[in-house]
Amino acid sequence: MTDSSTSPGRHARLLLPDRLRALLQDWEVTQWSDRQALDRSQAQRLAALLYHTWQQVPFYRQRLLAVGYQPGRAVTPDLWQALPIMTRSEVQAAGTALRAQKLPPGHGRSVEVSTSGSTATPVTITKTGLAQLIWWAVTLREHHWQRRDVSRKLAAIRVFKDDRAKSPQGRLEGSWGPPTALVCSTGPAILLDVEVGLHRQLEWLAEQDPAYLLSLPSNLRALANLSLAQGVRLPGLRQVRCVGEPVDDDVRHACKAAWGVDVSDVYSSQELGYLALQCPHHDHYHVQEEVVRLEILHADGRPCGPGEVGQVVATPLYNFATPLLRYALGDYAQVGDRCPCGRGLAVLSKILGRERNMWVRPNGDRWWPQLGSGAMASFTSVRQWQIVQKSRQALEIRLVAPLPLDSAQEAALRTLAAQRLGEYFEVQLTYCNEIPRTPSGKFEDYICAITDA
């Protein structure tokens, strides 16, 4: 599904199926290319983007001059790595100064889009019709990779912009919507807002019996655990699809245990588009190098190698309305080795989440905490939990539990936290009526509230 504000006009829609199929046919070849061929192809697109940016976005001219950019010359690795990384706050401060004065023919009209602003001021940019077409094409590629039968029923439980999916009965759509319905006949789609209670979500899924379920990983984990506890099966379910949050092994294991299905995931952002898709044969991800230049960098700017973790820096190659050159969106990921499936596309082993989810050890080292929802499942009265690092020596475990833990269970939870998170933490347990999601529907298991880290 897509926002209708970015949808093309009627004449353009008539041409869309052919354009989408042409892109998919090209990518069916390029995904198997070797490293040298992929780099050459990406360098050509990058050169076109930089030339347009030089001409049409005065904000970038001084930056490009400072690193020795010359229009028409090849973009060398040294020049590219010398270009300053753009932070979220810089993009927010620059505002409309990042927008192109004029667009090349064939890129379509541009519209404003904003990020969810889950924990900070939203980033607002403009995107072109071509950028929307690319988004749709990658969506179709992901369906193809995962071999989905789109004639079946799709269920989606997430945040929706209007109130029509907030009813306990949800909302029925006649198709999966664009882009899928533009190129083939699809089954129906049923929609339910994620704010509908968890027990009702599970009842609704049992009533509807979809073939595919799309939701946020935190919601899927809770649904799967509730399904296991109540003995509810979803016999028609073929696959679970994740959006919006990092996926961990607990989510995959819970969905397999409850429903006997695998999990597929995508990595994307509103301002950048698709960044990576899960491999159809493995749990790791393939960078969508045909549409984005993705770098995983150490703190000093050096590229990370296989097994190393760094910040994600991305450059969308097709959005000429608001070029984002080397934009650090605040995520961290782990670089992977070449995939056994044979695709030449770069691999991300894991997508670890936002910097705000990293904790700080007493010595100043940063790390991603993992208590494990599997371990938390042993505390059967706990319906929801969240852990906040308050200082380098203190953390708060927030619990939603109709029946508070007894003293022995609280002691066991403190012991678990010491074993998994560090014995140097003083642990405070806080009982809550609710731990709310962000406005975009996301939920964070771990939050670092330290301001001087």
Disulfide bonds with the S-S distance in Angstrom:
none
